[in-house]
Amino acid sequence: MQGPHPQLAGVVLAGGRSRRMGRDKARLLFLGEPLIARTVRRMARAARQVVVVAREPARYAFTGVACVPDVLPQAGPLAGLWSGALTLSFPYFVAGACDMPFFNPRLALGLLHLLVEEDLDAAVPRDAQGREQPLHGVYRRAAFLEAAARALRQERYAIRAAWPYLRLRIVPPDLWRRWDPDGLAFRNANTPEEWRALRDLALNTAET
């Protein structure tokens, strides 16, 4: 894989309360590295600029990237993604979450290629279980900001609330598997059991 794409940025959401984990999952050590730092590091392989959005940005300064506040902290993930996208300097961005240890830069770049080639505003993968994964989607920044603002004005706070206002492609597994054959990119850790399972999986793969 080549280096970061010159027109791609990335947004990592760290605004959740980690209730099911019982502690701040973003700072949990994953193979000796804070989970959020691993996500940021892997995203930076694809994106020239990475921004972390959090309720308390100073808690994640150790990631070495810009950490910005969620300007509407009670308004869900769409507001968090919008907050991050506002600060970006590039025309496209990939979304991610702090608890995605297998964030896949090849998948991000593949989705970006698809978005540009088909003149889309968003390319969002659908996992093998049939669930859309907006937090590994790639978006055209200007179009996303406008669509998100429209949804937020209607007090609709899920990321998918912006989709009706975007030229969107849902990307099925038979297409995205060319970039992520094992389908690990969407795995995340909401509970201690999920975190341990992902840690064990990483120990038994070549994923770093």
C-alpha positions in Angstrom: 0.0 0.0 0.0 1.2 3.5 -0.8 1.2 6.3 1.7 -1.6 8.6 2.8 -3.8 9.9 0.0 -3.1 13.6 -0.6 -6.9 14.6 -0.4 -8.1 12.3 2.4 -8.5 13.2 6.1 -9.9 11.2 8.9 -12.1 11.7 12.0 -12.0 9.4 15.0 -15.0 9.6 17.4 -14.1 9.2 21.1 -17.3 10.7 22.5 -19.0 7.7 24.0 -19.4 7.1 27.7 -18.1 3.5 27.6 -20.9 2.4 30.0 -20.7 -1.3 28.9 -16.9 -1.3 29.2 -17.0 0.2 32.7 -14.1 2.5 32.0 -12.7 4.7 29.1 -12.3 2.1 26.4 -10.3 4.6 24.2 -7.4 4.5 26.7 -7.5 0.7 27.3 -4.2 -0.9 26.3 -4.4 -3.1 23.2 -1.1 -5.0 22.7 0.7 -2.4 24.7 -0.9 0.6 23.0 -4.0 2.7 23.9 -6.8 1.6 21.7 -7.5 5.0 20.3 -3.8 5.5 19.5 -3.9 2.3 17.5 -6.9 3.5 15.6 -5.3 6.9 14.9 -2.0 5.2 13.8 -3.8 2.9 11.4 -6.0 5.7 10.0 -2.9 7.9 9.4 -1.6 5.3 6.9 -4.5 6.4 4.6 -5.3 9.9 5.7 -3.0 13.0 5.6 -4.8 14.6 8.6 -6.5 12.8 11.5 -8.7 14.6 14.1 -10.1 13.1 17.3 -13.5 14.3 18.5 -14.2 14.0 22.2 -16.2 15.4 25.1 -12.8 16.0 26.9 -10.3 16.5 24.1 -7.3 17.0 26.4 -7.6 13.3 27.6 -6.4 12.2 24.1 -3.6 14.6 23.5 -1.2 11.7 23.8 -2.4 10.5 20.3 -0.3 13.3 18.8 -3.1 14.6 16.5 -5.5 17.4 16.8 -8.2 16.7 19.4 -11.3 18.9 19.2 -14.5 19.1 21.3 -17.9 17.7 20.2 -19.8 21.0 19.7 -23.1 19.3 20.3 -22.2 16.6 22.9 -25.8 15.5 23.5 -26.6 15.1 19.8 -25.1 11.7 19.1 -22.5 10.4 16.5 -23.7 12.6 13.6 -22.9 15.7 15.6 -19.5 14.3 16.6 -18.6 13.5 12.9 -19.9 17.0 11.9 -17.7 18.6 14.6 -14.6 16.8 13.3 -15.4 17.5 9.6 -15.7 21.2 10.3 -12.0 21.3 11.3 -10.6 19.4 8.3 -8.4 20.8 5.5 -9.1 18.1 2.8 -12.0 17.5 0.5 -12.7 13.9 1.6 -12.6 12.1 4.9 -13.0 8.6 6.4 -14.8 8.1 9.6 -13.7 5.9 12.5 -14.3 5.1 16.1 -11.8 4.9 19.0 -12.6 1.2 19.6 -11.8 -0.1 16.1 -8.4 -1.9 16.4 -8.6 -3.3 12.9 -9.4 -0.1 11.1 -8.2 -0.9 7.6 -6.4 1.8 5.6 -6.6 -0.2 2.4 -10.3 -0.4 2.7 -10.5 3.4 3.3 -8.5 4.1 0.2 -10.5 1.6 -1.8 -13.8 3.3 -0.8 -12.3 6.7 -1.6 -11.4 5.5 -5.1 -14.9 4.2 -5.6 -16.4 7.5 -4.3 -14.3 9.6 -6.7 -14.7 7.3 -9.7 -18.5 7.2 -9.3 -18.8 10.9 -8.3 -20.5 10.1 -5.0 -20.8 12.0 -1.7 -20.5 8.9 0.5 -19.4 5.3 0.2 -20.5 3.2 3.2 -19.8 -0.6 3.5 -22.4 -3.1 4.5 -21.0 -5.9 6.6 -21.5 -9.6 6.1 -24.4 -9.5 8.5 -26.2 -6.9 6.4 -25.5 -3.9 8.7 -24.3 -0.6 7.2 -21.1 0.6 8.8 -21.0 4.4 8.7 -18.0 4.5 10.9 -15.8 3.1 8.2 -17.5 5.1 5.5 -15.8 7.7 3.3 -17.4 11.1 2.7 -17.1 14.2 0.5 -16.6 16.8 3.2 -18.6 19.7 1.8 -21.6 17.5 0.9 -21.5 15.8 4.3 -21.4 19.1 6.2 -24.5 20.3 4.4 -26.4 17.0 4.8 -25.4 16.7 8.5 -26.5 20.2 9.3 -29.9 19.6 7.7 -30.4 16.4 9.8 -29.2 18.1 13.0 -31.7 21.0 12.5 -34.4 18.3 12.5 -33.0 16.9 15.7 -32.0 13.6 14.0 -28.7 12.4 15.4 -27.8 9.1 13.8 -25.2 9.3 11.0 -27.7 7.7 8.6 -30.0 10.6 9.1 -27.7 12.6 6.7 -27.9 9.9 4.0 -31.1 11.0 2.2 -29.3 14.3 1.3 -26.2 12.5 -0.1 -25.3 10.7 -3.3 -24.7 7.5 -1.4 -23.4 4.1 -2.4 -23.8 1.2 0.0 -20.8 -1.1 -0.7 -21.6 -4.9 -0.4 -19.1 -7.5 1.0 -18.3 -8.9 -2.4 -16.8 -5.5 -3.3 -15.1 -4.4 -0.1 -13.5 -7.8 0.5 -10.9 -7.1 -2.2 -9.5 -4.6 0.4 -10.4 -6.4 3.6 -10.6 -10.1 2.9 -11.1 -11.2 6.5 -13.7 -8.6 7.3 -12.1 -7.4 10.5 -12.4 -3.7 9.9 -15.8 -3.3 11.5 -15.0 -5.2 14.7 -15.2 -3.0 17.8 -15.0 -3.4 21.6 -18.0 -2.3 23.6 -17.6 -4.8 26.5 -14.6 -6.4 28.3 -15.4 -9.7 26.6 -15.3 -8.1 23.2 -12.1 -6.3 24.0 -10.4 -9.6 25.1 -11.7 -11.4 22.0 -10.2 -8.7 19.7 -6.9 -8.7 21.6 -6.7 -12.5 21.3 -7.5 -12.2 17.6 -4.8 -9.6 17.0 -2.3 -11.9 18.8 -3.1 -14.6 16.3 -3.0 -12.5 13.1 -0.4 -10.4 11.4 -2.4 -7.2 12.1 -0.3 -4.4 13.6 
